[in-house]
Amino acid sequence: MISVLVAAAQPDVRAALRLTLLDLEMGIVGEAADWSTTLALAPETRPDMLLVDWELIPLGSGNTLSQLRAVCPTAVVIVLISQLDARQQAALSVGADAFISKGEMPDRVAERLRMAADRIHLL
């Protein structure tokens, strides 16, 4: 079973992701509502996949996805996005394996998560 750490500030986003992940028979090893909790839970829970809301990542403070990669180097990192400008997209692409738009339909989100899970099986 693929283990997932879900990091999103909004409880309703975490709840929707939780349902989708459970439908895909993935295990949720933790949930975080802020960046510091995400960084603390990642090495503790050792997830196969990190599902992180872009809005949690504080830009310009040195807190980037590279910090997350440092504490959980083998996890596939998927970033939830709303809208990004080109500069944000470039900064983010350094550490993300995939992106999922928050506006995607649930079946499309599930498809993207399945694709990421396939990557984990290949590692």
C-alpha positions in Angstrom: 0.0 0.0 0.0 1.3 3.4 -0.9 1.6 5.8 2.0 0.7 9.4 1.6 1.2 12.6 3.7 -1.4 15.2 2.9 -0.6 18.8 3.5 -3.2 21.5 2.8 -4.4 24.4 4.9 -8.1 24.0 4.2 -9.9 21.1 6.0 -12.3 20.6 3.1 -9.4 20.1 0.7 -7.8 17.6 3.0 -11.1 15.8 3.4 -11.7 15.5 -0.4 -8.1 14.3 -0.9 -8.6 11.8 1.9 -11.7 10.3 0.3 -9.9 10.1 -3.1 -6.8 8.4 -1.6 -8.9 5.9 0.3 -10.9 5.1 -2.9 -7.5 4.4 -4.5 -6.6 2.2 -1.6 -3.7 4.4 -0.6 -2.9 4.8 3.1 -2.8 8.2 4.7 0.1 8.4 7.2 -0.5 12.0 8.3 -2.1 15.3 7.6 -0.7 18.8 8.0 -2.3 22.2 7.8 0.9 24.2 7.7 4.4 24.1 6.4 6.2 23.5 9.7 4.0 20.5 10.5 4.6 19.2 7.0 8.4 19.4 7.5 8.1 17.7 10.9 5.7 14.9 9.8 7.6 13.9 6.6 10.6 12.2 8.2 8.5 10.8 11.0 5.9 9.2 8.7 8.2 8.3 5.8 5.5 8.5 3.1 5.9 7.2 -0.4 4.0 10.3 -1.7 3.8 13.8 -0.4 0.7 15.7 -1.6 1.3 19.4 -0.8 -0.8 22.5 -1.4 1.3 25.2 -3.1 -0.2 27.8 -0.7 1.6 26.2 2.3 5.1 26.7 0.8 6.4 30.0 2.1 8.2 31.7 -0.9 11.4 33.6 -0.3 12.1 32.3 3.2 14.3 29.4 2.2 11.5 27.1 3.0 11.1 25.3 -0.3 10.4 21.9 -1.6 14.1 21.2 -1.4 13.7 21.2 2.4 11.0 18.6 2.0 13.2 16.6 -0.3 16.0 16.7 2.2 13.9 15.1 5.0 12.1 12.7 2.7 14.3 12.1 -0.4 12.6 9.1 -1.9 9.0 10.3 -1.8 7.2 11.4 -4.9 6.1 15.0 -4.4 2.9 16.2 -5.9 1.9 19.9 -5.6 -1.7 21.1 -5.6 -1.9 24.4 -7.5 -4.6 27.0 -8.2 -2.9 29.5 -10.5 0.8 30.2 -10.8 2.6 32.9 -12.7 5.7 31.8 -14.7 8.2 32.8 -11.9 6.4 30.7 -9.3 6.0 27.8 -11.7 9.8 27.9 -12.4 10.6 28.0 -8.7 8.2 25.1 -7.9 9.3 22.9 -10.8 12.7 22.4 -9.1 11.3 20.2 -6.5 8.0 18.8 -7.7 7.4 15.5 -9.5 3.9 16.4 -10.6 1.2 19.0 -10.3 -2.6 18.7 -9.8 -4.9 21.6 -10.3 -7.3 22.2 -7.4 -9.9 22.9 -10.1 -9.7 19.4 -11.6 -12.6 17.0 -11.5 -12.3 14.2 -8.9 -11.8 11.5 -11.6 -8.9 13.5 -13.1 -7.3 13.9 -9.6 -7.6 10.2 -9.1 -6.1 9.6 -12.5 -3.1 11.8 -11.7 -2.6 10.1 -8.3 -2.7 6.7 -10.0 0.0 7.9 -12.4 2.1 9.1 -9.5 1.6 5.7 -7.7 2.8 3.9 -10.8 6.1 6.0 -10.5 6.5 4.8 -6.9 6.2 1.2 -8.0 9.0 1.8 -10.6 11.4 3.2 -8.1 
